[in-house]
């Protein structure tokens, strides 16, 4: 692979269907073909020259379909104009770009998580105003670390994504896609948490570091047991070890105090290192569990 186009050697080998192409070259080739029309045209020409059997098969299939396609009802002219307009092209282009970062199944989950954050803010403000707050415990601070985890689990869940097999088999599947969807979740939730933290007076680092550390831990553990399972396990541990004792005693746990921030920073660094070291684990179906 060159900086701009695939080499003739790789294109010819790919056209012939050779199995000894290096895995990284194969991945780079398929990812490059998605965005490069020049290399797609070169590959089409190479298939004609290097794999005549494939060309014959395609021609045979096309000849069988041509008769059926010629008898299909024509699209009305008004509809063609409507779908071929500039706004339609912009809409399709925007849809393709958004599909690289999130899936439709993420939208209701992100809306629900944002709603929970707002409710936690309301409980904090209402409790302080009425004098019924649970000690010095902030509901926003209790929920901030685990809220993005739920969004990440929803965006990478085998049960919620009907196209998970196609996603895992796509050339761009793997760590890059996981990080894109994680970034999309954080881009929606972090501003909401930022506003909630400002209203409640919670220091930025107190909720942001645990939030990022929990997200990286979910991805790190998800490479071994599946992202959804990792998210459920970490949320359950957080609820049992931190949330329940804090609500029962009315005091914030050490993990929620500013003194615990170095530990969260270390957890974030370790989680990130594990994710990078096991980046190949996210290109298999097991990561969708």
HELIX and SHEET records of a PDB file:
HELIX    1   1 UNK A    8  UNK A   16  1                                   9    
HELIX    2   2 UNK A   23  UNK A   35  1                                  13    
HELIX    3   3 UNK A   37  UNK A   50  1                                  14    
HELIX    4   4 UNK A   52  UNK A   70  1                                  19    
HELIX    5   5 UNK A   77  UNK A   83  1                                   7    
HELIX    6   6 UNK A   86  UNK A   99  1                                  14    
HELIX    7   7 UNK A  104  UNK A  130  1                                  27    
HELIX    8   8 UNK A  139  UNK A  155  1                                  17    
HELIX    9   9 UNK A  164  UNK A  169  1                                   6    
HELIX   10  10 UNK A  175  UNK A  200  1                                  26    
HELIX   11  11 UNK A  204  UNK A  225  1                                  22    
HELIX   12  12 UNK A  227  UNK A  238  1                                  12    
HELIX   13  13 UNK A  239  UNK A  243  3                                   5    
HELIX   14  14 UNK A  244  UNK A  249  1                                   6    
HELIX   15  15 UNK A  254  UNK A  256  5                                   3    
HELIX   16  16 UNK A  258  UNK A  260  5                                   3    
HELIX   17  17 UNK A  261  UNK A  277  1                                  17    
HELIX   18  18 UNK A  279  UNK A  283  5                                   5    
HELIX   19  19 UNK A  285  UNK A  288  5                                   4    
END                                                                             
